[in-house]
Amino acid sequence: MKIRNIDHIGLAVKDLKVASEFYGNILGLELTSEEIMEEEGVKAVFYKIGQISLELLEPIREDCAIAKHLKTKGEGIQHIAFKVENVKEAIEELEKKNVWIINEAPRKGACGMSVSFLHPISAHGVLIELVEEVKD
């Protein structure tokens, strides 16, 4: 598995409008995309900082992972995403190394990426997302 770079850092927020005021208007970060991910139960916006993005995530349902994160940990960093060359191959390699994979098969993530998550128990308390750009 080859990690190419940090793709983005995911932040759980209670209110995208309020958080966007800070990151977009006060800090002056560039808004690059907005998306509703019904299946995940979240609204997301991405702000670009150099080669890395901040993904702000607001729950749209009480039963989604972001809502649960907000209830137990509050607002803040929810995950770090590493860009890999091939998510499926990365999953296979990590499973052989006894890493706990939350999504044993890649699934569609934000911005059309192929994604999978590593459980924080295997990553010293950090939720890690593996992302791969899907070629059209």
DSSP file (Angstrom, degrees, kcal/mol; ACC not computed):
  #  RESIDUE AA STRUCTURE BP1 BP2  ACC     N-H-->O    O-->H-N    N-H-->O    O-->H-N    TCO  KAPPA ALPHA  PHI   PSI    X-CA   Y-CA   Z-CA
    1    1 A M              0   0    0      0, 0.0     2,-0.5     0, 0.0    86,-0.0   0.000 360.0 360.0 360.0 133.8    0.0    0.0    0.0
    2    2 A K        -     0   0    0     84,-0.1    83,-1.0     0, 0.0     2,-0.6  -0.963 360.0-151.9-118.3 118.3    1.3    3.4   -0.9
    3    3 A I  E     -A   84   0A   0     -2,-0.5    81,-0.2    81,-0.2     3,-0.1  -0.792   9.9-170.7 -85.4 122.6   -0.1    6.5    0.9
    4    4 A R  E     -     0   0A   0     79,-3.2     2,-0.3    -2,-0.6    -1,-0.2   0.881  55.4 -49.3 -83.4 -40.9    0.2    9.4   -1.5
    5    5 A N  E     -A   83   0A   0     78,-0.9    78,-2.9    46,-0.0     2,-0.6  -0.973  64.9 -69.6-176.4 172.2   -0.7   12.2    0.8
    6    6 A I  E     -A   82   0A   0     -2,-0.3    76,-0.3    76,-0.2     3,-0.1  -0.757  43.5-172.6 -77.6 124.4   -3.2   13.5    3.4
    7    7 A D  E     -     0   0A   0     74,-2.6    46,-1.7    -2,-0.6     2,-0.3   0.919  56.2 -28.1 -85.4 -50.8   -6.3   14.2    1.3
    8    8 A H  E     -Ab  81  53A   0     73,-1.0    73,-3.2    44,-0.2     2,-0.5  -0.985  46.4-125.3-159.7 166.6   -8.4   15.9    3.9
    9    9 A I  E     -Ab  80  54A   0     44,-2.0    46,-2.6    -2,-0.3     2,-0.4  -0.991  28.6-140.5-119.3 125.6   -9.3   16.3    7.6
   10   10 A G  E     -Ab  79  55A   0     69,-2.6    68,-3.7    -2,-0.5    69,-1.5  -0.744  15.2-166.1 -91.9 129.3  -12.9   15.7    8.5
   11   11 A L  E     -Ab  77  56A   0     44,-3.5    46,-3.0    -2,-0.4     2,-0.5  -0.961  14.6-139.9-116.2 126.6  -14.5   18.0   11.1
   12   12 A A  E     +Ab  76  57A   0     64,-2.9    64,-2.0    -2,-0.5     2,-0.3  -0.724  29.6 179.0 -81.2 128.5  -17.8   17.2   12.8
   13   13 A V        -     0   0    0     44,-2.9     3,-0.2    -2,-0.5    57,-0.1  -0.960  33.8-144.0-132.3 150.5  -19.8   20.4   13.2
   14   14 A K  S    S+     0   0    0     -2,-0.3     2,-0.4     1,-0.3    -1,-0.1   0.836  94.5  23.2 -77.5 -34.4  -23.3   21.1   14.7
   15   15 A D     >  -     0   0    0      1,-0.1     4,-2.6    43,-0.1    -1,-0.3  -0.924  60.0-163.3-142.1 109.6  -24.1   23.8   12.2
   16   16 A L  H  > S+     0   0    0     -2,-0.4     4,-3.0     1,-0.2     5,-0.2   0.861  93.1  56.2 -60.2 -37.4  -22.5   24.1    8.7
   17   17 A K  H  > S+     0   0    0      2,-0.2     4,-1.5     1,-0.2    -1,-0.2   0.935 111.9  41.6 -62.5 -45.9  -23.6   27.7    8.3
   18   18 A V  H  > S+     0   0    0      2,-0.2     4,-1.4     1,-0.2    -2,-0.2   0.933 117.7  46.6 -66.8 -46.5  -22.0   28.8   11.5
   19   19 A A  H  X S+     0   0    0     -4,-2.6     4,-2.7     1,-0.2     5,-0.3   0.880 110.5  53.5 -64.5 -38.0  -18.8   26.8   10.9
   20   20 A S  H  X>S+     0   0    0     -4,-3.0     4,-2.6    -5,-0.2     5,-1.0   0.835 101.6  59.8 -66.6 -32.5  -18.6   28.0    7.3
   21   21 A E  I  X>S+     0   0    0     -4,-1.5     5,-1.9    -5,-0.2     4,-0.7   0.928 111.9  40.5 -57.9 -44.6  -18.8   31.6    8.5
   22   22 A F  I  <>S+     0   0    0     -4,-1.4     5,-2.7     3,-0.2     4,-0.4   0.977 122.8  36.4 -69.4 -56.5  -15.6   30.9   10.4
   23   23 A Y  I  <5S+     0   0    0     -4,-2.7     6,-2.3     3,-0.2    -3,-0.2   0.872 129.6  31.3 -69.2 -37.5  -13.6   28.8    7.9
   24   24 A G  I  <5S+     0   0    0     -4,-2.6     4,-0.4    -5,-0.3    -3,-0.2   0.953 131.2  25.1 -85.0 -56.2  -14.8   30.6    4.8
   25   25 A N  I  <<S+     0   0    0     -5,-1.0    -3,-0.2    -4,-0.7    -4,-0.1   0.902 130.0  34.8 -82.1 -42.4  -15.4   34.2    5.8
   26   26 A I  I   <S+     0   0    0     -5,-1.9    -3,-0.2    -4,-0.4    -4,-0.2   0.948 130.8  30.1 -80.3 -49.5  -13.1   34.7    8.8
   27   27 A L  S   <S-     0   0    0     -5,-2.7    -3,-0.2    -6,-0.2    -4,-0.2   0.710 100.3-133.9 -82.4 -19.1  -10.2   32.5    7.8
   28   28 A G        +     0   0    0     -4,-0.4    -4,-0.2    -6,-0.3    -3,-0.2   0.762  41.4 165.9  76.2  25.7  -10.7   33.1    4.1
   29   29 A L        -     0   0    0     -6,-2.3     2,-0.6     1,-0.1    -1,-0.2  -0.423  41.9-105.7 -74.6 153.0  -10.4   29.5    3.0
   30   30 A E  E     -C   48   0A   0     18,-1.0    18,-2.7    -2,-0.1     2,-0.5  -0.685  24.6-138.3 -84.4 118.4  -11.6   28.6   -0.5
   31   31 A L  E     +C   47   0A   0     -2,-0.6    16,-0.2    16,-0.2     3,-0.1  -0.636  28.1 171.7 -72.6 123.6  -14.9   26.7   -0.7
   32   32 A T  E     -     0   0A   0     14,-3.0     2,-0.3    -2,-0.5    -1,-0.2   0.706  55.4  -4.3-110.4 -25.9  -14.4   24.0   -3.3
   33   33 A S  E     -C   46   0A   0     13,-1.1    13,-2.7     2,-0.0    -1,-0.3  -0.985  45.8-155.8-165.0 157.5  -17.6   21.8   -3.0
   34   34 A E  E     +C   45   0A   0     -2,-0.3     2,-0.3    11,-0.2    11,-0.2  -0.982  23.0 170.2-133.3 144.3  -20.8   21.2   -1.2
   35   35 A E  E     -C   44   0A   0      9,-2.8     9,-3.3    -2,-0.3     2,-0.5  -0.991  29.5-143.8-156.9 143.2  -22.6   17.9   -1.0
   36   36 A I  E     -C   43   0A   0     -2,-0.3     2,-0.8     7,-0.2     7,-0.2  -0.963  14.6-164.8-106.5 125.2  -25.5   16.1    0.7
   37   37 A M  E >>> -C   42   0A   0      5,-3.1     5,-1.7    -2,-0.5     4,-1.6  -0.802   7.8-179.0-111.5  87.8  -24.7   12.4    1.3
   38   38 A E  T 345S+     0   0    0     -2,-0.8     3,-0.3     1,-0.2    -1,-0.2   0.885  79.8  55.7 -53.8 -44.7  -28.1   10.9    2.1
   39   39 A E  T 345S+     0   0    0      1,-0.3    -1,-0.2    -3,-0.1    -2,-0.0   0.853 114.4  39.3 -60.8 -35.8  -26.8    7.4    2.7
   40   40 A E  T <45S-     0   0    0     -3,-0.6    25,-0.4     2,-0.2    26,-0.3   0.622 108.9-124.6 -88.0 -15.1  -24.3    8.7    5.3
   41   41 A G  T  <5 +     0   0    0     -4,-1.6    19,-3.2    -3,-0.3    20,-1.0   0.816  68.8 111.8  77.0  32.1  -26.8   11.1    6.8
   42   42 A V  E   < -CD  37  59A   0     -5,-1.7    -5,-3.1    17,-0.3     2,-0.4  -0.949  59.6-141.7-138.1 155.9  -24.6   14.2    6.4
   43   43 A K  E     -CD  36  58A   0     15,-2.7    15,-2.6    -2,-0.3     2,-0.4  -0.930  32.6-168.8-105.0 140.4  -24.2   17.5    4.6
   44   44 A A  E     -CD  35  57A   0     -9,-3.3    -9,-2.8    -2,-0.4     2,-0.4  -0.978  16.8-173.4-134.4 145.7  -20.5   18.3    3.8
   45   45 A V  E     -CD  34  56A   0     11,-1.7    11,-2.7    -2,-0.4     2,-0.4  -0.980  15.4-145.8-130.9 148.4  -18.6   21.2    2.5
   46   46 A F  E     -CD  33  55A   0    -13,-2.7   -14,-3.0    -2,-0.4   -13,-1.1  -0.949   9.0-168.6-118.1 134.0  -14.9   21.2    1.5
   47   47 A Y  E     -CD  31  54A   0      7,-2.4     7,-2.8    -2,-0.4     2,-0.4  -0.981  19.8-134.5-118.6 131.9  -12.4   24.1    2.0
   48   48 A K  E     +CD  30  53A   0    -18,-2.7   -18,-1.0    -2,-0.4     2,-0.4  -0.684  23.0 176.5 -91.1 136.1   -9.1   23.9    0.2
   49   49 A I  E >   - D   0  52A   0      3,-3.5     3,-2.2    -2,-0.4     2,-0.3  -0.864  67.5 -60.7-133.8  98.7   -5.8   24.7    2.0
   50   50 A G  T 3  S-     0   0    0     -2,-0.4    -1,-0.1     1,-0.3     0, 0.0  -0.468 118.7 -17.9  62.1-123.8   -2.9   24.1   -0.4
   51   51 A Q  T 3  S+     0   0    0     -2,-0.3     2,-0.3    -3,-0.1    -1,-0.3   0.468 129.3  73.0 -91.8  -3.3   -3.0   20.4   -1.3
   52   52 A I  E <   - D   0  49A   0     -3,-2.2    -3,-3.5   -44,-0.0     2,-0.3  -0.799  65.3-151.0-113.9 153.0   -5.2   19.4    1.7
   53   53 A S  E     -bD   8  48A   0    -46,-1.7   -44,-2.0    -2,-0.3     2,-0.5  -0.866  11.1-136.9-117.9 155.7   -8.9   20.0    2.3
   54   54 A L  E     -bD   9  47A   0     -7,-2.8    -7,-2.4    -2,-0.3     2,-0.6  -0.960  18.6-156.3-103.6 129.3  -11.0   20.5    5.4
   55   55 A E  E     -bD  10  46A   0    -46,-2.6   -44,-3.5    -2,-0.5     2,-0.5  -0.937   4.1-158.5-107.6 113.9  -14.3   18.6    5.2
   56   56 A L  E     -bD  11  45A   0    -11,-2.7   -11,-1.7    -2,-0.6     2,-0.5  -0.825  10.9-163.7 -93.2 128.7  -17.0   20.0    7.5
   57   57 A L  E     -bD  12  44A   0    -46,-3.0   -44,-2.9    -2,-0.5   -13,-0.2  -0.957  11.8-178.1-122.1 122.3  -19.7   17.5    8.3
   58   58 A E  E     - D   0  43A   0    -15,-2.6   -15,-2.7    -2,-0.5   -44,-0.1  -0.968  29.3-120.4-116.3 132.1  -23.1   18.3    9.7
   59   59 A P  E     - D   0  42A   0      0, 0.0   -17,-0.3     0, 0.0   -18,-0.1  -0.421  22.2-175.5 -70.6 144.4  -25.6   15.5   10.5
   60   60 A I  S    S+     0   0    0    -19,-3.2     2,-0.3     1,-0.2   -18,-0.2   0.376  76.7  41.9-113.1  -3.1  -29.0   15.5    8.8
   61   61 A R  S >  S-     0   0    0    -20,-1.0     3,-0.9   -21,-0.1     6,-0.3  -0.985  75.5-132.7-139.8 149.9  -30.1   12.4   10.8
   62   62 A E  T 3  S+     0   0    0     -2,-0.3    -1,-0.0     1,-0.2   -21,-0.0   0.666 103.3  58.3 -74.9 -16.7  -29.8   11.6   14.5
   63   63 A D  T 3  S+     0   0    0      4,-0.1    -1,-0.2     5,-0.0     2,-0.1   0.327  83.3 105.6 -97.9   8.8  -28.6    8.0   13.7
   64   64 A C  S <> S-     0   0    0     -3,-0.9     4,-2.1   -23,-0.2     5,-0.2  -0.441  82.1-110.0 -88.6 164.5  -25.6    8.8   11.6
   65   65 A A  H  > S+     0   0    0    -25,-0.4     4,-2.4     1,-0.2     5,-0.1   0.848 116.7  53.3 -60.6 -37.1  -22.0    8.6   12.7
   66   66 A I  H  > S+     0   0    0    -26,-0.3     4,-2.6     2,-0.2    -1,-0.2   0.906 107.8  50.3 -68.7 -40.2  -21.5   12.3   12.8
   67   67 A A  H  > S+     0   0    0     -6,-0.3     4,-1.9     2,-0.2    -2,-0.2   0.917 112.4  48.0 -61.6 -42.5  -24.5   12.8   15.1
   68   68 A K  H  X S+     0   0    0     -4,-2.1     4,-2.1     2,-0.2     5,-0.3   0.900 110.7  51.5 -64.7 -40.6  -23.1   10.1   17.4
   69   69 A H  H  X>S+     0   0    0     -4,-2.4     4,-3.5     1,-0.2     5,-1.0   0.928 109.2  50.1 -60.9 -45.8  -19.6   11.7   17.3
   70   70 A L  H  X5S+     0   0    0     -4,-2.6     4,-0.7     3,-0.2    -1,-0.2   0.879 110.9  49.9 -61.8 -38.3  -21.1   15.1   18.2
   71   71 A K  H  <5S+     0   0    0     -4,-1.9    -1,-0.2    -5,-0.2    -2,-0.2   0.880 122.7  30.3 -68.1 -38.1  -23.0   13.6   21.2
   72   72 A T  H  <5S+     0   0    0     -4,-2.1    -2,-0.2    -5,-0.1    -3,-0.2   0.823 139.3  13.9 -93.0 -32.9  -20.0   11.8   22.6
   73   73 A K  H  <5S-     0   0    0     -4,-3.5    -3,-0.2    -5,-0.3    -2,-0.1   0.550  91.8-138.6-122.0 -12.4  -17.1   14.0   21.6
   74   74 A G     << -     0   0    0     -5,-1.0    -1,-0.2    -4,-0.7   -62,-0.2  -0.264  51.8 -22.0  79.2-172.4  -18.5   17.3   20.5
   75   75 A E  S    S+     0   0    0     -5,-0.1     2,-0.3   -64,-0.1   -62,-0.2  -0.339  93.9  70.9 -71.2 152.1  -17.3   19.4   17.6
   76   76 A G  E    S-A   12   0A   0    -64,-2.0   -64,-2.9    -2,-0.0     2,-0.1  -0.918  83.1  -0.4 141.2-164.1  -13.8   18.9   16.2
   77   77 A I  E     +A   11   0A   0     -2,-0.3   -66,-0.3   -66,-0.2     3,-0.1  -0.377  49.0 169.4 -63.6 127.7  -11.7   16.5   14.2
   78   78 A Q  E     -     0   0A   0    -68,-3.7    49,-0.4     1,-0.4     2,-0.3   0.723  61.2 -10.5-108.8 -35.7  -13.6   13.4   13.3
   79   79 A H  E     -A   10   0A   0    -69,-1.5   -69,-2.6    47,-0.1     2,-0.4  -0.991  49.9-133.3-158.7 163.6  -11.2   11.7   10.9
   80   80 A I  E     -Ae   9 128A   0     47,-1.9    49,-2.6    -2,-0.3     2,-0.5  -0.989  24.5-148.2-120.0 133.2   -8.1   12.0    8.8
   81   81 A A  E     -Ae   8 129A   0    -73,-3.2   -74,-2.6    -2,-0.4   -73,-1.0  -0.894   7.3-163.3-108.9 126.7   -8.2   10.9    5.1
   82   82 A F  E     -Ae   6 130A   0     47,-2.9    49,-2.6    -2,-0.5     2,-0.5  -0.902  18.0-132.9-104.4 131.9   -5.1    9.4    3.4
   83   83 A K  E     -Ae   5 131A   0    -78,-2.9   -79,-3.2    -2,-0.5   -78,-0.9  -0.727  30.1-177.5 -83.9 128.7   -5.1    9.2   -0.4
   84   84 A V  E     -A    3   0A   0     47,-2.9    49,-0.3    -2,-0.5     3,-0.2  -0.813  36.1-121.0-121.4 164.0   -4.0    5.8   -1.7
   85   85 A E  S    S+     0   0    0    -83,-1.0     2,-0.3    -2,-0.3    -1,-0.1   0.859 101.4  10.4 -72.5 -35.1   -3.5    4.4   -5.1
   86   86 A N     >  -     0   0    0    -84,-0.2     4,-2.2     1,-0.1    -1,-0.3  -0.864  58.9-165.4-150.9 108.7   -6.0    1.6   -4.7
   87   87 A V  H  > S+     0   0    0     -2,-0.3     4,-2.7    -3,-0.2     5,-0.2   0.908  92.1  53.6 -62.9 -43.4   -8.4    1.3   -1.8
   88   88 A K  H  > S+     0   0    0      1,-0.2     4,-2.1     2,-0.2    -1,-0.2   0.931 112.0  44.2 -59.7 -46.4   -9.3   -2.3   -2.5
   89   89 A E  H  > S+     0   0    0      1,-0.2     4,-2.4     2,-0.2    -1,-0.2   0.877 112.0  53.8 -65.7 -37.4   -5.7   -3.4   -2.5
   90   90 A A  H  X S+     0   0    0     -4,-2.2     4,-2.7     2,-0.2     5,-0.2   0.917 108.1  49.9 -62.8 -43.1   -5.0   -1.3    0.7
   91   91 A I  H  X S+     0   0    0     -4,-2.7     4,-2.7     2,-0.2     5,-0.2   0.939 111.0  49.3 -59.2 -48.0   -7.9   -3.0    2.5
   92   92 A E  H  X S+     0   0    0     -4,-2.1     4,-1.6     1,-0.2    -2,-0.2   0.911 113.2  46.6 -59.7 -43.8   -6.5   -6.4    1.5
   93   93 A E  H  X S+     0   0    0     -4,-2.4     4,-0.8     1,-0.2    -1,-0.2   0.916 113.7  47.5 -65.3 -43.9   -3.0   -5.6    2.7
   94   94 A L  H ><>S+     0   0    0     -4,-2.7     5,-2.4     1,-0.2     3,-0.5   0.864 107.3  56.1 -68.7 -35.8   -4.2   -4.1    6.0
   95   95 A E  H ><5S+     0   0    0     -4,-2.7     3,-1.7     1,-0.2    -1,-0.2   0.890 103.8  54.8 -61.6 -38.2   -6.5   -7.1    6.7
   96   96 A K  H 3<5S+     0   0    0     -4,-1.6    -1,-0.2     1,-0.3    -2,-0.2   0.762 106.3  52.4 -64.8 -23.8   -3.4   -9.3    6.4
   97   97 A K  T <<5S-     0   0    0     -4,-0.8    -1,-0.3    -3,-0.5    -2,-0.2   0.206 121.9-110.0 -96.0  13.9   -1.8   -7.2    9.0
   98   98 A N  T < 5 +     0   0    0     -3,-1.7     2,-0.4     1,-0.2    -3,-0.2   0.791  62.3 157.5  63.0  32.8   -4.8   -7.6   11.3
   99   99 A V      < -     0   0    0     -5,-2.4     2,-0.7    -8,-0.1    -1,-0.2  -0.739  47.1-118.3 -85.4 135.1   -6.0   -4.0   11.0
  100  100 A W        -     0   0    0     -2,-0.4    19,-2.7    19,-0.2     2,-0.5  -0.652  31.1-163.3 -78.0 112.7   -9.7   -3.6   11.9
  101  101 A I  B     -F  118   0A   0     -2,-0.7    17,-0.2    17,-0.2     3,-0.2  -0.857  13.4-162.7 -99.6 126.9  -11.4   -2.3    8.7
  102  102 A I  S    S+     0   0    0     15,-2.7     2,-0.7    -2,-0.5    -1,-0.2   0.927  88.2  39.0 -73.9 -45.4  -14.9   -0.8    9.2
  103  103 A N        -     0   0    0     14,-1.0    -1,-0.3     1,-0.1     4,-0.1  -0.894  68.9-170.8-107.1 103.9  -15.8   -1.1    5.5
  104  104 A E  S    S+     0   0    0     -2,-0.7    -1,-0.1    -3,-0.2    -9,-0.1   0.605  77.8  41.7 -74.4  -9.3  -14.4   -4.4    4.1
  105  105 A A  S    S-     0   0    0     10,-0.1    10,-0.1    -3,-0.1    -1,-0.1  -0.996  99.3-102.3-131.9 140.9  -15.2   -3.3    0.6
  106  106 A P        -     0   0    0      0, 0.0     2,-0.3     0, 0.0    10,-0.2  -0.249  41.7-170.4 -58.4 148.5  -14.7    0.2   -0.9
  107  107 A R  E     -G  115   0A   0      8,-2.3     8,-3.1    -4,-0.1     2,-0.3  -0.877  32.1 -82.6-134.2 169.1  -17.8    2.3   -1.1
  108  108 A K  E     +G  114   0A   0     -2,-0.3     6,-0.2     6,-0.2     2,-0.2  -0.577  51.6 176.8 -76.0 131.1  -18.6    5.6   -2.7
  109  109 A G    >   -     0   0    0      4,-3.3     3,-1.1    -2,-0.3     4,-0.1  -0.429  40.4 -43.7-116.5-166.5  -17.7    8.6   -0.6
  110  110 A A  G >  S+     0   0    0      1,-0.2     3,-1.9     2,-0.2    -1,-0.3  -0.225 123.3  18.7 -60.3 150.9  -17.8   12.4   -1.0
  111  111 A C  G 3  S-     0   0    0      1,-0.3    -1,-0.2    -3,-0.1   -76,-0.0   0.718 130.9 -70.4  59.1  24.1  -16.7   13.9   -4.3
  112  112 A G  G <  S+     0   0    0     -3,-1.1    -1,-0.3     1,-0.2    22,-0.2   0.617  91.3 151.8  73.6  12.6  -17.2   10.5   -6.0
  113  113 A M    <   -     0   0    0     -3,-1.9    -4,-3.3    20,-0.1     2,-0.5  -0.360  50.1-121.7 -73.8 154.8  -14.1    9.0   -4.2
  114  114 A S  E     +GH 108 132A   0     18,-2.6    18,-2.0    -6,-0.2     2,-0.3  -0.874  46.7 178.6 -91.7 128.6  -13.8    5.3   -3.4
  115  115 A V  E     +GH 107 131A   0     -8,-3.1    -8,-2.3    -2,-0.5     2,-0.3  -0.885  26.7 177.0-136.5 160.7  -13.4    5.1    0.4
  116  116 A S  E     - H   0 130A   0     14,-1.5    14,-3.5    -2,-0.3     2,-0.4  -0.953  22.2-134.3-155.5 152.8  -13.0    2.8    3.3
  117  117 A F  E     - H   0 129A   0     -2,-0.3   -15,-2.7    12,-0.2   -14,-1.0  -0.885   4.7-144.5-115.5 143.5  -12.4    3.5    7.0
  118  118 A L  E     -FH 101 128A   0     10,-3.2    10,-1.3    -2,-0.4   -17,-0.2  -0.872  33.9-109.8 -99.9 135.6  -10.0    1.9    9.5
  119  119 A H    >>  -     0   0    0    -19,-2.7     3,-1.4    -2,-0.4     4,-0.7  -0.382  19.3-126.4 -66.6 139.5  -11.4    1.5   13.1
  120  120 A P  G >4>S+     0   0    0      0, 0.0     5,-2.9     0, 0.0     3,-0.5   0.767 106.7  68.5 -57.9 -25.8   -9.8    3.9   15.6
  121  121 A I  G >45S+     0   0    0      1,-0.2     3,-0.6     3,-0.2     6,-0.1   0.869 104.1  43.0 -61.3 -34.8   -9.0    0.8   17.8
  122  122 A S  G <45S+     0   0    0     -3,-1.4    -1,-0.2   -22,-0.2     5,-0.1   0.628 115.3  50.3 -83.1 -13.7   -6.4   -0.2   15.2
  123  123 A A  G X<5S-     0   0    0     -4,-0.7     3,-1.2    -3,-0.5    -1,-0.2  -0.122 118.8 -95.8-122.2  35.7   -5.1    3.3   14.7
  124  124 A H  T < 5S-     0   0    0     -3,-0.6    -3,-0.2     1,-0.3    -2,-0.1   0.870  89.9 -43.2  55.2  42.9   -4.4    4.5   18.2
  125  125 A G  T 3 <S+     0   0    0     -5,-2.9     2,-0.5     1,-0.2    -1,-0.3   0.478 111.3 117.6  88.5   3.3   -7.7    6.3   18.6
  126  126 A V    <   -     0   0    0     -3,-1.2     2,-0.6    -6,-0.5    -1,-0.2  -0.906  60.0-137.3-109.8 127.8   -7.8    8.0   15.2
  127  127 A L        -     0   0    0     -2,-0.5   -47,-1.9   -49,-0.4     2,-0.5  -0.722  28.3-162.5 -77.1 120.6  -10.5    7.2   12.6
  128  128 A I  E     -eH  80 118A   0    -10,-1.3   -10,-3.2    -2,-0.6     2,-0.5  -0.916   9.0-160.3-112.5 132.2   -8.7    6.9    9.3
  129  129 A E  E     -eH  81 117A   0    -49,-2.6   -47,-2.9    -2,-0.5     2,-0.5  -0.923   6.6-151.8-106.9 132.5  -10.3    7.1    5.9
  130  130 A L  E     -eH  82 116A   0    -14,-3.5   -14,-1.5    -2,-0.5     2,-0.4  -0.905  20.0-171.3 -99.5 131.4   -8.6    5.7    2.9
  131  131 A V  E     -eH  83 115A   0    -49,-2.6   -47,-2.9    -2,-0.5     2,-0.4  -0.948  13.1-173.2-127.7 146.7   -9.6    7.5   -0.3
  132  132 A E  E     - H   0 114A   0    -18,-2.0   -18,-2.6    -2,-0.4     2,-0.3  -0.999  29.3-119.7-136.5 131.8   -9.0    6.8   -4.0
  133  133 A E        -     0   0    0     -2,-0.4     2,-0.6   -49,-0.3   -20,-0.1  -0.547  28.4-136.8 -68.7 131.4   -9.8    9.1   -6.9
  134  134 A V        -     0   0    0     -2,-0.3     2,-0.3   -22,-0.2    -1,-0.1  -0.818  14.3-137.5 -94.1 123.0  -12.2    7.2   -9.2
  135  135 A K              0   0    0     -2,-0.6    -1,-0.0     1,-0.1     0, 0.0  -0.607 360.0 360.0 -80.2 136.6  -11.3    7.7  -12.8
  136  136 A D              0   0    0     -2,-0.3    -1,-0.1     0, 0.0    -2,-0.0   0.462 360.0 360.0 -75.8 360.0  -14.3    8.3  -15.2
